[in-house]
Amino acid sequence: MNRFQRATFLNFLIFTAVLVSACFVLPHEVWARAGGGGSYGGGGGGGSGGSGGSGGGGGELIYLLFWLCWHHPLIGIPLAIAMGFLMYHGGDRVKQGHITQTIRRGRRHQQDRLRDQTLNKIQQTDPTFELPAFLGRVKTAFEKIQHAWSEQDLHEVRSFISDGIHERFTLQIAMQKSEGIRNVMERVAVHNLEVVALFANENFETIHVQVKASAVDYNANLKTGKRIGEKSTSTFTEYWSFHRRPGAESIQGDGAIEGNCPRCGSLLKIVDKAECQSCGAQVNSGEFDWVLAEITQEQEWNVPQNEYLIPGITELKENDRGLSIQHLEDRVSVMFWRLKSAEFYNDLSYAEPIATPEFCDSFRNGLNPKEFWKDPAVGKVEMMDVKTGDNNTPDRIRVKVRWSGSLLEKINRKRTRVLRGQAIFTHVYTLIRDHNVQSIADATFTSAGCSNCGAPINVNKAGECVYCGTVLNTGKHDWVLDDVSPYLAVHAYQQDLSIPLAAGNLTGGQLDAHADSGLSLAVLAKVMLIDGDFNEKERAAIYRLGARRGLSTERVDEYIQHASARSTNIPTPEDPRQASAYLEQLIHVVLADGQITRQEKTLLKKFADHVGLADADVKMAINRERKRSYQAARQELRHTGQST
């Protein structure tokens, strides 16, 4: 018996108790009719009323109710109203429970269906591919990367990681070395590996793997090797995203992850480029083997959006068939880490190869030799929209980047001072490229290399590759950074309005669980904090909201702290239209599992009150979202012949 059935049964018991209580105040002949009724039910005699299969009890109850209303209206009418109320709400609870269960079944079924479809598609061109064998290689990759991190040496893993991942680790290790420390990971244990999403299109096959692991870590003196501080044991969950080109076949033996060329089988000796010295293959291109292109923390993970829902992407792909979202997002990761390197080293040359001269001029003015961001971490890199240009105007894309870090001031070589504690930021990176430039398929994950000769990216003062002389920072060969700005309300809500609930159809090409849960909680927190701090119930409700989206209590606290800061760029609604659009998106996050609690409704109503909406707006928005999800779930289940 589920909780909705239990609730209905409880209502029945309450009604029965009320009815029995009323009967004690009635004349004896009425009690005999209500309980005896043998002639109607065909059961035995006396007052038992429950033996001998007396299935006609409902008739006596209705008769009794009419009799009470006529002869004793002070008892009968309130009792009839109570009965109607209980029956209505009991039936409504059962109905709502059915809707919730159907939505959940539809989502689970869709996830399984899409997984099986993609797996079959991969195995059509690669019959030997098996998920258990692939997950075994993921475990090897995970352990190798933890070892490389501890040793501060990436040569062992360079062959199977993208340029974006490489740039990230390179800067983070450089920051450790500048402090004279090494972060050591010991007793690394992988507890579980699970494929959470698979996708395949004309450009790439993608597998997202949830990695649950634990390790003991500590900092050690770089020169002496002695431990600094205490050891800490942590259990963590990350999502690792692997890509390869369609047509690539499973390696029968050792591949790039194991240290061998996936093309010729030779032992790899990587120097600068992820290139086989024997056959010249670009081993991290995805053409021959899987490439690790993204590591996402649990709190920021979300099923990637359907790329065809990105405004303008279809038009751009018509002009550039080889365009790859994976390349664009990896390229932006490289840009982010290059900018952070320029700030850390106070050296603009890190940014010059990937940004326009105009951007570099502006960025130079903001460099401060005494300030840098400590422990920067990227949580999300996600395409927002595309604007196709023409022969006179470059193509333009905007990408949302979520990141965190602490701003420090260098007092001397060994001492620093915190200017701003750990905080979360969201920025918009605007990239441009000449309209008729075509993407290079095998350069997808070499985002930090020259787009002409493939050499490690390095330019002279004229923006020319020092190896081949190609000008790299004008957009004539690849995407370059033209602007970085805060992610404001105009970005958040214009995008939402351009694709009203992009996730509206469960039976579409992929899962519809896409939503920016982190930003949603941050905006909710900022609006709620207008009146001061959360009360205990509100804070508990927002913790539950975060937990249902995979956010730890600590991470939710970070969003709340960020929302309460004076200088923050969280995009709160600026008018009723934006408020309504955001309410829709927030409810989509809340109803991710098909259910909404009373405390969550209270949060939503308080949010609505602060942004000029009414309780009725919240109720209608919830009903619309549940109806949309329920209809899509029924369609999903009926599509495969399952009952709803």
C-alpha positions as CSV (number, residue, x, y, z in Angstrom):
1,M,0.0,0.0,0.0
2,N,1.6,3.3,-1.1
3,R,1.2,6.5,0.9
4,F,-1.6,7.8,-1.3
5,Q,-3.6,4.6,-0.7
6,R,-2.8,4.9,3.0
7,A,-4.1,8.5,3.0
8,T,-7.3,7.4,1.4
9,F,-7.7,4.6,3.9
10,L,-7.1,7.1,6.7
11,N,-9.8,9.4,5.4
12,F,-12.2,6.4,5.3
13,L,-11.4,5.6,8.9
14,I,-12.0,9.2,10.0
15,F,-15.3,9.2,8.2
16,T,-16.3,5.9,9.8
17,A,-15.4,7.2,13.2
18,V,-17.5,10.3,12.7
19,L,-20.4,8.2,11.5
20,V,-20.2,5.8,14.4
21,S,-20.0,8.7,16.8
22,A,-23.1,10.2,15.3
23,C,-25.0,6.9,15.5
24,F,-24.5,6.7,19.3
25,V,-26.7,9.8,19.6
26,L,-29.5,8.5,17.4
27,P,-32.6,6.5,18.3
28,H,-32.3,2.7,18.6
29,E,-34.4,2.1,15.5
30,V,-32.1,4.1,13.4
31,W,-29.1,2.1,14.8
32,A,-30.9,-1.2,13.8
33,R,-31.5,0.0,10.2
34,A,-27.9,1.1,9.8
35,G,-26.3,-2.0,11.2
36,G,-28.9,-4.7,10.5
37,G,-29.9,-4.3,6.9
38,G,-29.8,-8.0,6.3
39,S,-32.5,-8.0,3.7
40,Y,-30.5,-5.6,1.6
41,G,-27.1,-7.1,1.9
42,G,-28.1,-10.7,2.1
43,G,-26.0,-11.2,5.2
44,G,-26.8,-12.5,8.7
45,G,-28.9,-10.9,11.3
46,G,-28.5,-8.8,14.5
47,G,-26.2,-5.9,14.6
48,S,-22.9,-7.4,13.3
49,G,-23.2,-6.0,9.8
50,G,-19.8,-7.3,8.9
51,S,-20.2,-11.0,8.4
52,G,-21.9,-13.2,5.9
53,G,-20.7,-11.2,2.8
54,S,-22.8,-8.1,3.5
55,G,-21.7,-6.3,0.3
56,G,-24.6,-3.8,0.3
57,G,-23.4,-1.6,3.2
58,G,-22.9,1.4,0.9
59,G,-26.7,1.6,0.3
60,E,-27.5,1.7,4.0
61,L,-24.9,4.5,4.5
62,I,-26.4,6.6,1.8
63,Y,-29.9,6.0,3.2
64,L,-28.7,6.8,6.7
65,L,-27.1,10.0,5.4
66,F,-30.4,11.1,3.7
67,W,-32.3,10.1,6.8
68,L,-30.0,12.2,9.1
69,C,-30.2,15.2,6.8
70,W,-34.0,15.1,6.8
71,H,-34.8,14.2,10.5
72,H,-31.6,15.5,12.2
73,P,-30.2,18.2,9.9
74,L,-27.8,19.6,12.6
75,I,-26.1,16.2,12.5
76,G,-26.8,15.0,8.9
77,I,-25.8,18.1,6.9
78,P,-22.4,18.6,8.5
79,L,-21.8,14.9,8.2
80,A,-22.7,15.0,4.5
81,I,-20.4,17.9,4.0
82,A,-17.6,16.2,5.8
83,M,-18.1,13.0,3.8
84,G,-18.0,14.9,0.5
85,F,-14.9,16.8,1.6
86,L,-13.1,13.6,2.6
87,M,-14.1,11.7,-0.5
88,Y,-13.1,14.6,-2.8
89,H,-9.6,15.1,-1.2
90,G,-9.0,11.3,-0.9
91,G,-9.8,10.9,-4.5
92,D,-7.6,13.9,-5.4
93,R,-4.7,12.5,-3.5
94,V,-5.0,9.2,-5.3
95,K,-5.1,11.0,-8.6
96,Q,-2.1,13.2,-7.8
97,G,-0.2,10.1,-6.7
98,H,-1.0,8.4,-9.9
99,I,0.3,11.4,-11.9
100,T,3.5,11.5,-9.9
101,Q,4.2,7.8,-10.3
102,T,3.4,8.0,-14.1
103,I,5.9,10.9,-14.5
104,R,8.6,9.0,-12.7
105,R,7.9,5.8,-14.7
106,G,8.0,7.8,-17.9
107,R,11.4,9.3,-17.1
108,R,12.9,6.0,-16.0
109,H,11.6,4.3,-19.1
110,Q,12.8,7.1,-21.4
111,Q,16.3,6.9,-19.8
112,D,16.4,3.2,-20.4
113,R,15.1,3.5,-23.9
114,L,17.5,6.1,-25.0
115,R,20.4,4.3,-23.4
116,D,19.5,1.1,-25.2
117,Q,19.0,2.9,-28.5
118,T,22.3,4.7,-28.3
119,L,24.1,1.5,-27.3
120,N,22.6,-0.3,-30.2
121,K,23.6,2.5,-32.6
122,I,27.2,2.3,-31.3
123,Q,27.3,-1.5,-31.6
124,Q,26.1,-1.3,-35.2
125,T,29.4,0.2,-36.3
126,D,31.4,-1.3,-33.4
127,P,30.1,-4.8,-32.7
128,T,32.7,-5.6,-30.1
129,F,31.9,-2.7,-27.9
130,E,30.7,-3.7,-24.4
131,L,29.9,-1.4,-21.5
132,P,31.6,-3.5,-18.8
133,A,34.9,-3.5,-20.8
134,F,34.6,0.3,-21.3
135,L,33.9,0.9,-17.6
136,G,37.1,-1.1,-16.8
137,R,39.0,1.3,-19.0
138,V,37.4,4.3,-17.2
139,K,38.6,2.9,-13.9
140,T,42.1,2.7,-15.3
141,A,41.9,6.3,-16.6
142,F,40.6,7.5,-13.2
143,E,43.4,5.8,-11.3
144,K,46.1,7.1,-13.7
145,I,44.8,10.7,-13.4
146,Q,44.9,10.6,-9.6
147,H,48.5,9.3,-9.8
148,A,49.5,11.9,-12.3
149,W,47.9,14.6,-10.2
150,S,49.8,13.4,-7.1
151,E,53.1,13.3,-9.0
152,Q,52.4,16.7,-10.7
153,D,53.3,15.0,-14.0
154,L,50.7,14.8,-16.8
155,H,52.7,13.0,-19.5
156,E,51.2,9.7,-18.5
157,V,47.7,10.9,-19.2
158,R,48.2,13.4,-22.0
159,S,47.2,10.8,-24.6
160,F,43.6,10.5,-23.6
161,I,42.6,13.9,-22.2
162,S,41.4,17.0,-24.1
163,D,43.3,20.2,-24.2
164,G,40.7,21.8,-21.9
165,I,41.4,19.2,-19.2
166,H,45.2,19.5,-19.8
167,E,45.1,23.3,-19.4
168,R,43.1,23.0,-16.2
169,F,45.5,20.5,-14.5
170,T,48.5,22.4,-15.8
171,L,47.5,25.7,-14.1
172,Q,46.3,24.0,-10.9
173,I,49.6,22.1,-10.6
174,A,51.6,25.3,-11.3
175,M,49.7,27.1,-8.5
176,Q,50.6,24.3,-6.1
177,K,54.3,24.5,-7.1
178,S,54.3,28.3,-6.6
179,E,53.2,27.6,-3.0
180,G,55.9,24.9,-2.6
181,I,53.4,22.1,-2.1
182,R,52.2,18.9,-3.7
183,N,48.7,17.6,-3.2
184,V,49.0,13.8,-2.6
185,M,46.2,11.3,-3.2
186,E,46.6,8.0,-1.4
187,R,44.4,4.9,-1.0
188,V,42.4,5.8,-4.1
189,A,39.4,3.4,-4.3
190,V,36.7,3.4,-7.0
191,H,33.5,2.2,-5.4
192,N,31.1,2.3,-8.3
193,L,31.0,3.2,-12.0
194,E,27.7,3.8,-13.7
195,V,26.8,5.0,-17.2
196,V,24.3,7.8,-16.6
197,A,23.8,8.9,-20.2
198,L,24.8,8.0,-23.8
199,F,24.5,10.1,-26.9
200,A,25.4,9.6,-30.5
201,N,25.1,12.0,-33.5
202,E,26.9,12.6,-36.8
203,N,29.9,14.0,-35.1
204,F,30.5,12.2,-31.8
205,E,29.6,9.3,-29.6
206,T,29.4,10.4,-25.9
207,I,29.3,8.4,-22.7
208,H,28.8,10.1,-19.3
209,V,30.0,8.0,-16.4
210,Q,29.2,8.6,-12.7
211,V,32.3,7.8,-10.6
212,K,31.9,7.2,-6.9
213,A,35.3,7.0,-5.2
214,S,37.2,7.8,-2.0
215,A,40.8,8.8,-1.2
216,V,43.1,10.1,1.5
217,D,44.7,13.3,0.5
218,Y,47.1,15.8,2.1
219,N,49.6,18.4,1.1
220,A,53.3,17.7,1.2
221,N,56.4,20.0,1.0
222,L,57.6,20.0,-2.6
223,K,61.3,19.9,-1.5
224,T,61.3,17.7,1.6
225,G,58.2,15.6,0.9
226,K,57.1,16.1,4.5
227,R,53.4,16.3,5.2
228,I,51.9,19.7,5.8
229,G,48.8,19.6,8.0
230,E,46.5,16.7,8.5
231,K,45.4,13.9,6.2
232,S,41.7,13.9,5.3
233,T,39.6,11.0,4.0
234,S,36.8,11.9,1.6
235,T,34.2,10.2,-0.5
236,F,33.2,12.0,-3.6
237,T,31.2,11.7,-6.8
238,E,32.2,13.0,-10.2
239,Y,30.9,12.7,-13.7
240,W,33.4,11.9,-16.4
241,S,32.5,12.5,-20.1
242,F,34.2,10.5,-22.8
243,H,33.9,11.2,-26.5
244,R,35.0,9.5,-29.8
245,R,34.2,9.9,-33.5
246,P,31.6,7.7,-35.1
247,G,33.3,4.7,-36.8
248,A,36.0,4.3,-34.2
249,E,36.2,0.7,-33.1
250,S,37.0,-0.8,-29.7
251,I,40.6,-1.4,-29.1
252,Q,41.5,-5.1,-29.0
253,G,44.4,-4.7,-26.6
254,D,45.9,-1.6,-25.2
255,G,44.9,1.9,-26.4
256,A,45.5,5.5,-25.5
257,I,44.3,5.1,-21.9
258,E,46.7,2.2,-21.4
259,G,49.6,4.1,-22.9
260,N,49.7,2.7,-26.4
261,C,48.8,4.3,-29.8
262,P,45.2,3.3,-30.6
263,R,46.1,3.4,-34.3
264,C,49.4,1.5,-34.6
265,G,49.8,0.0,-31.1
266,S,53.2,1.5,-30.4
267,L,54.2,2.6,-26.9
268,L,53.4,6.3,-26.6
269,K,56.0,8.9,-25.6
270,I,54.2,12.2,-25.4
271,V,56.3,15.4,-25.3
272,D,54.2,18.5,-26.2
273,K,51.5,17.2,-28.5
274,A,49.3,14.1,-28.0
275,E,50.9,12.6,-31.1
276,C,52.2,9.1,-31.8
277,Q,55.9,9.4,-32.7
278,S,55.7,6.2,-34.8
279,C,52.7,6.8,-37.1
280,G,51.9,10.5,-36.5
281,A,48.3,9.9,-35.3
282,Q,46.7,12.6,-33.1
283,V,45.8,10.2,-30.3
284,N,43.4,12.4,-28.4
285,S,41.4,13.5,-31.5
286,G,38.7,10.9,-30.8
287,E,39.2,9.4,-34.2
288,F,40.8,6.2,-32.8
289,D,39.9,6.0,-29.1
290,W,37.9,7.5,-26.3
291,V,38.9,11.0,-25.0
292,L,38.2,12.4,-21.6
293,A,36.8,15.9,-22.3
294,E,35.1,16.9,-19.1
295,I,35.1,16.2,-15.4
296,T,32.0,17.6,-13.6
297,Q,31.4,17.7,-9.9
298,E,28.2,16.1,-8.6
299,Q,26.6,19.4,-7.6
300,E,26.9,20.9,-11.1
301,W,26.1,17.7,-13.1
302,N,23.0,17.8,-15.4
303,V,22.1,15.8,-18.4
304,P,23.5,17.8,-21.3
305,Q,20.9,19.8,-23.3
306,N,19.9,18.7,-26.7
307,E,22.2,20.8,-29.0
308,Y,19.5,21.3,-31.5
309,L,17.5,23.3,-29.0
310,I,20.3,25.9,-28.8
311,P,18.9,29.0,-30.6
312,G,20.7,29.5,-34.0
313,I,22.7,26.3,-33.9
314,T,20.9,24.7,-36.9
315,E,21.6,27.6,-39.2
316,L,25.3,27.6,-38.3
317,K,25.6,23.9,-38.8
318,E,24.1,24.3,-42.3
319,N,27.1,26.5,-43.1
320,D,29.6,24.4,-41.2
321,R,28.8,20.6,-41.2
322,G,31.8,19.8,-39.1
323,L,30.8,22.1,-36.3
324,S,31.1,20.4,-32.9
325,I,29.6,21.5,-29.6
326,Q,32.3,19.4,-27.9
327,H,35.0,21.5,-29.6
328,L,33.3,24.8,-28.7
329,E,32.9,23.9,-25.1
330,D,36.5,22.5,-24.8
331,R,37.8,25.6,-26.5
332,V,36.0,27.8,-24.0
333,S,37.5,25.8,-21.2
334,V,40.9,26.5,-22.6
335,M,40.1,30.2,-22.8
336,F,39.0,30.2,-19.1
337,W,42.2,28.6,-17.9
338,R,44.3,30.8,-20.2
339,L,42.8,33.9,-18.6
340,K,43.3,32.6,-15.1
341,S,47.0,31.8,-16.0
342,A,47.4,35.3,-17.3
343,E,46.1,36.7,-14.0
344,F,48.2,34.3,-12.0
345,Y,51.5,35.0,-13.8
346,N,50.5,38.6,-14.6
347,D,51.4,37.8,-18.2
348,L,49.1,38.6,-21.1
349,S,50.9,36.2,-23.4
350,Y,48.8,33.3,-22.0
351,A,45.6,35.0,-23.3
352,E,46.9,36.5,-26.6
353,P,46.6,33.3,-28.7
354,I,42.9,32.7,-27.9
355,A,41.5,36.3,-27.7
356,T,41.0,39.2,-30.1
357,P,43.5,42.1,-29.8
358,E,40.6,44.3,-28.7
359,F,39.8,42.0,-25.8
360,C,43.4,41.7,-24.8
361,D,43.8,45.4,-24.6
362,S,40.8,45.6,-22.2
363,F,42.0,42.6,-20.3
364,R,45.5,44.0,-19.8
365,N,44.0,47.0,-18.0
366,G,42.5,44.7,-15.4
367,L,45.6,42.7,-14.6
368,N,47.0,43.3,-11.1
369,P,50.4,41.8,-10.3
370,K,49.4,41.5,-6.6
371,E,46.0,39.7,-7.1
372,F,45.1,36.2,-8.4
373,W,42.3,33.7,-8.0
374,K,43.2,30.7,-5.8
375,D,41.8,27.2,-6.5
376,P,39.7,28.3,-9.5
377,A,37.3,25.5,-10.6
378,V,34.9,25.3,-13.5
379,G,31.5,23.9,-12.7
380,K,29.7,24.3,-16.0
381,V,30.5,25.2,-19.6
382,E,27.3,25.4,-21.6
383,M,26.3,26.9,-25.0
384,M,23.6,29.6,-24.8
385,D,22.9,30.7,-28.3
386,V,24.4,31.3,-31.8
387,K,24.1,34.2,-34.2
388,T,25.1,33.4,-37.8
389,G,26.9,36.2,-39.6
390,D,27.7,36.8,-43.3
391,N,30.6,37.7,-45.5
392,N,31.0,41.0,-43.7
393,T,30.0,39.9,-40.2
394,P,31.5,37.1,-38.1
395,D,29.6,34.3,-36.6
396,R,29.1,34.7,-32.9
397,I,28.3,32.3,-30.1
398,R,27.7,32.9,-26.4
399,V,28.7,30.3,-23.7
400,K,27.7,30.3,-20.1
401,V,30.6,29.5,-17.7
402,R,30.0,28.7,-14.0
403,W,33.1,28.8,-11.9
404,S,34.3,29.4,-8.3
405,G,37.4,30.6,-6.6
406,S,38.9,32.8,-3.9
407,L,40.6,36.2,-4.7
408,L,43.9,36.6,-3.0
409,E,46.5,39.4,-2.6
410,K,50.2,38.7,-2.7
411,I,51.8,40.4,0.3
412,N,55.3,38.9,-0.4
413,R,56.7,35.7,-1.9
414,K,55.3,33.5,0.9
415,R,52.3,35.4,2.3
416,T,48.9,36.1,0.9
417,R,45.8,37.8,2.1
418,V,42.2,36.8,1.2
419,L,40.4,39.7,-0.5
420,R,37.3,37.7,-1.2
421,G,36.4,34.2,0.1
422,Q,35.3,31.3,-1.9
423,A,32.4,32.3,-4.2
424,I,30.5,31.1,-7.3
425,F,30.4,33.2,-10.4
426,T,28.6,32.9,-13.8
427,H,29.9,34.7,-16.8
428,V,29.1,34.8,-20.5
429,Y,32.0,34.2,-22.9
430,T,31.3,35.6,-26.4
431,L,33.3,34.0,-29.2
432,I,33.6,35.1,-32.9
433,R,34.8,33.4,-36.1
434,D,34.8,34.5,-39.7
435,H,31.6,33.3,-41.4
436,N,33.0,30.9,-44.0
437,V,35.6,29.1,-41.8
438,Q,35.0,25.4,-41.6
439,S,35.7,23.3,-38.5
440,I,38.5,20.7,-38.6
441,A,37.1,17.4,-37.5
442,D,40.2,15.9,-36.0
443,A,41.1,19.0,-34.1
444,T,38.1,18.9,-31.7
445,F,40.0,18.3,-28.6
446,T,43.2,20.0,-29.6
447,S,41.7,23.3,-28.6
448,A,45.0,24.7,-27.3
449,G,46.9,24.0,-30.5
450,C,47.5,26.1,-33.7
451,S,44.4,25.6,-35.9
452,N,46.7,25.6,-38.9
453,C,49.8,23.4,-38.0
454,G,48.6,21.8,-34.8
455,A,51.7,22.9,-32.8
456,P,51.3,23.9,-29.1
457,I,49.7,27.3,-29.1
458,N,52.1,30.2,-28.9
459,V,52.1,33.5,-30.7
460,N,54.4,36.4,-31.2
461,K,53.4,40.1,-30.7
462,A,51.7,40.1,-34.0
463,G,49.4,37.2,-33.0
464,E,51.2,34.8,-35.3
465,C,51.9,31.2,-34.6
466,V,55.7,31.0,-33.8
467,Y,55.9,27.7,-35.8
468,C,54.0,28.4,-39.0
469,G,53.3,32.1,-39.0
470,T,49.5,31.9,-39.1
471,V,47.6,34.7,-37.4
472,L,45.5,33.0,-34.7
473,N,43.7,35.8,-32.8
474,T,41.5,37.3,-35.5
475,G,38.9,34.5,-36.0
476,K,40.1,33.7,-39.5
477,H,41.0,30.1,-38.5
478,D,39.1,29.2,-35.3
479,W,36.9,30.7,-32.6
480,V,38.5,33.5,-30.5
481,L,37.3,35.2,-27.4
482,D,35.8,38.7,-27.9
483,D,34.1,39.4,-24.6
484,V,33.5,38.2,-21.1
485,S,30.6,39.7,-19.1
486,P,28.5,38.8,-16.1
487,Y,25.6,36.5,-16.6
488,L,22.7,39.0,-16.0
489,A,18.9,38.8,-16.0
490,V,18.8,39.8,-19.6
491,H,20.7,36.7,-20.5
492,A,18.9,34.3,-18.2
493,Y,15.3,35.2,-19.0
494,Q,15.7,36.1,-22.7
495,Q,17.1,32.6,-23.2
496,D,14.3,31.0,-21.2
497,L,11.7,32.9,-23.2
498,S,13.3,31.9,-26.5
499,I,13.0,28.2,-25.7
500,P,10.0,28.0,-23.3
501,L,10.9,24.9,-21.3
502,A,13.1,23.3,-23.8
503,A,12.6,20.1,-21.9
504,G,8.9,19.8,-22.6
505,N,8.8,16.5,-24.4
506,L,9.8,13.3,-22.8
507,T,9.7,11.4,-26.1
508,G,12.2,13.7,-27.8
509,G,15.7,12.9,-28.9
510,Q,17.0,12.9,-25.3
511,L,16.2,13.3,-21.7
512,D,14.4,16.4,-20.6
513,A,16.1,16.7,-17.2
514,H,18.1,19.7,-18.4
515,A,17.9,22.7,-15.9
516,D,20.4,24.9,-14.3
517,S,19.6,23.9,-10.7
518,G,22.5,25.8,-9.2
519,L,21.5,29.1,-10.7
520,S,17.9,28.4,-9.8
521,L,18.7,28.0,-6.2
522,A,21.0,31.0,-6.2
523,V,18.3,33.2,-7.7
524,L,15.7,31.8,-5.2
525,A,18.0,32.5,-2.3
526,K,18.8,36.0,-3.4
527,V,15.1,36.9,-3.7
528,M,14.2,35.3,-0.4
529,L,17.0,37.1,1.4
530,I,15.4,40.5,0.6
531,D,13.7,40.2,4.0
532,G,16.7,38.9,5.8
533,D,17.9,35.4,6.6
534,F,15.9,32.2,6.0
535,N,13.9,30.8,8.9
536,E,14.5,27.2,9.9
537,K,11.7,25.7,7.8
538,E,12.7,27.7,4.7
539,R,16.4,26.7,5.0
540,A,15.4,23.1,5.5
541,A,13.2,23.3,2.4
542,I,15.9,24.8,0.2
543,Y,18.3,22.1,1.5
544,R,15.8,19.4,0.3
545,L,15.4,21.2,-3.0
546,G,19.2,21.1,-3.5
547,A,19.4,17.4,-2.4
548,R,16.9,16.4,-5.0
549,R,19.2,18.0,-7.6
550,G,22.3,16.3,-6.3
551,L,23.6,19.4,-4.3
552,S,25.1,18.8,-0.9
553,T,24.2,20.9,2.1
554,E,27.6,22.6,1.9
555,R,27.1,23.5,-1.8
556,V,23.7,24.9,-1.1
557,D,25.3,27.0,1.7
558,E,27.8,28.3,-0.9
559,Y,24.9,29.5,-3.1
560,I,23.2,31.1,-0.1
561,Q,26.4,32.8,0.9
562,H,26.9,34.0,-2.7
563,A,23.4,35.3,-2.8
564,S,23.8,37.2,0.4
565,A,27.0,38.9,-0.7
566,R,26.8,42.6,-1.6
567,S,28.7,42.3,-4.8
568,T,27.0,39.5,-6.7
569,N,25.9,39.1,-10.3
570,I,23.0,36.6,-9.7
571,P,20.4,37.5,-12.4
572,T,17.2,38.2,-10.5
573,P,14.0,39.1,-12.5
574,E,13.6,42.7,-13.4
575,D,9.9,42.7,-14.6
576,P,6.8,40.5,-14.5
577,R,7.6,38.8,-17.8
578,Q,11.0,37.8,-16.6
579,A,9.5,36.7,-13.2
580,S,7.0,34.5,-14.9
581,A,9.6,32.9,-17.1
582,Y,11.9,32.2,-14.2
583,L,9.0,30.8,-12.1
584,E,8.4,28.3,-14.9
585,Q,12.1,27.3,-14.9
586,L,12.2,27.1,-11.1
587,I,9.1,24.9,-11.0
588,H,10.7,22.7,-13.7
589,V,13.7,22.2,-11.3
590,V,11.4,21.5,-8.3
591,L,9.3,19.0,-10.2
592,A,12.2,17.1,-11.6
593,D,11.0,13.9,-9.9
594,G,7.3,14.7,-10.5
595,Q,6.5,15.8,-6.9
596,I,6.5,19.0,-4.9
597,T,6.3,19.2,-1.1
598,R,4.2,21.7,0.9
599,Q,7.4,23.4,2.1
600,E,8.6,23.8,-1.5
601,K,5.2,25.4,-2.4
602,T,5.7,27.8,0.5
603,L,9.1,28.8,-0.9
604,L,7.7,29.3,-4.3
605,K,4.8,31.4,-3.0
606,K,7.2,33.6,-1.1
607,F,9.4,34.0,-4.1
608,A,6.3,34.9,-6.2
609,D,5.3,37.5,-3.6
610,H,8.7,39.2,-3.8
611,V,8.7,39.4,-7.6
612,G,5.2,40.7,-8.0
613,L,3.3,37.5,-8.7
614,A,0.4,36.0,-6.9
615,D,-0.2,32.6,-5.3
616,A,-2.5,31.8,-8.1
617,D,0.4,32.2,-10.6
618,V,2.3,29.6,-8.7
619,K,-0.6,27.2,-8.6
620,M,-1.3,27.6,-12.3
621,A,2.4,27.2,-13.2
622,I,2.7,24.0,-11.1
623,N,-0.4,22.6,-12.7
624,R,0.9,23.4,-16.2
625,E,4.2,21.8,-15.6
626,R,2.7,18.6,-14.0
627,K,0.2,18.4,-16.9
628,R,3.0,18.8,-19.4
629,S,5.2,16.2,-17.8
630,Y,2.3,13.8,-17.2
631,Q,1.1,13.9,-20.8
632,A,4.7,13.4,-22.1
633,A,5.2,10.5,-19.7
634,R,1.9,8.8,-20.9
635,Q,3.0,9.3,-24.5
636,E,6.4,7.7,-23.7
637,L,4.8,4.7,-22.0
638,R,2.1,4.3,-24.6
639,H,4.7,4.5,-27.4
640,T,6.2,1.3,-26.1
641,G,2.9,-0.4,-25.3
642,Q,3.0,0.1,-21.5
643,S,-0.1,0.9,-19.5
644,T,-0.5,4.3,-17.9
